[in-house]
Amino acid sequence: MKQLSFADAEYAGKRKQTRRERFLLEMDQVVPWQGLIALIEPYYPKGEGGRPAYPLTAMLRVHLMQNWFGYSDPAMEEALYET
């Protein structure tokens, strides 16, 4: 049996990136998250006295994807449940 080199062992442990992972990485590079979050956070509901609010970053991602892909609210909800 041939012994693996360190480079071969490291490469063997890597898996192929999914389209979803590539899309989210591109989204992180394109969108100025910190600026948008700082702008929205003072007005975003805190979820006090009732149901807890969804995290701001998740809701912001959903909103942007709805605009980019033209999803309606029910279609976006279905797409989220599928993933």
C-alpha positions in Angstrom: 0.0 0.0 0.0 1.3 3.4 -1.0 1.6 6.0 1.7 -0.3 9.3 1.1 1.6 12.6 1.1 0.4 15.4 3.3 -0.9 17.3 0.2 -2.8 14.2 -1.0 -4.3 13.6 2.4 -5.5 17.2 2.7 -7.0 17.2 -0.8 -8.8 13.9 -0.2 -10.6 15.4 2.8 -12.1 18.3 0.8 -15.4 18.0 -0.8 -16.9 19.8 -3.8 -18.7 23.1 -3.0 -22.4 23.1 -3.7 -24.1 25.7 -5.8 -25.8 27.0 -2.7 -22.5 27.5 -0.8 -21.0 29.3 -3.8 -24.0 31.5 -4.1 -23.9 32.4 -0.4 -20.1 33.2 -0.6 -20.8 35.5 -3.6 -23.7 37.1 -1.7 -21.3 37.8 1.3 -18.8 39.4 -1.1 -21.4 41.6 -2.9 -23.6 42.8 0.0 -22.3 45.3 2.5 -23.8 43.4 5.5 -22.4 45.5 8.4 -23.6 48.8 6.9 -27.1 47.4 6.2 -27.4 45.7 9.6 -26.3 48.9 11.4 -28.9 50.9 9.4 -31.8 48.5 10.1 -31.1 47.3 13.6 -32.4 50.3 15.5 -35.8 49.8 13.8 -36.0 46.0 13.7 -38.4 44.4 16.3 -36.7 42.9 19.3 -39.4 40.2 19.8 -40.3 41.4 23.3 -43.6 40.4 24.7 -44.6 37.8 22.2 -43.1 35.5 19.7 -39.3 35.9 19.3 -38.3 37.8 16.1 -36.3 36.1 13.4 -32.6 37.0 13.3 -32.1 40.2 11.3 -29.4 38.7 9.0 -31.8 35.8 8.1 -34.6 38.2 7.3 -32.3 40.5 5.3 -31.1 37.5 3.2 -34.7 36.4 2.5 -35.7 40.0 1.5 -32.7 40.3 -0.9 -33.3 36.9 -2.4 -37.0 37.8 -2.9 -36.0 40.9 -4.8 -33.2 39.2 -6.9 -35.2 36.2 -8.0 -38.7 37.7 -8.0 -40.1 35.3 -5.4 -43.4 36.0 -3.7 -43.7 35.5 0.0 -45.2 32.0 -0.3 -42.7 31.0 -2.9 -39.8 32.2 -0.8 -41.2 30.4 2.2 -41.4 27.2 0.2 -37.9 27.6 -1.1 -36.6 28.0 2.5 -38.4 24.9 3.7 -36.9 22.9 0.8 -33.4 23.8 1.8 
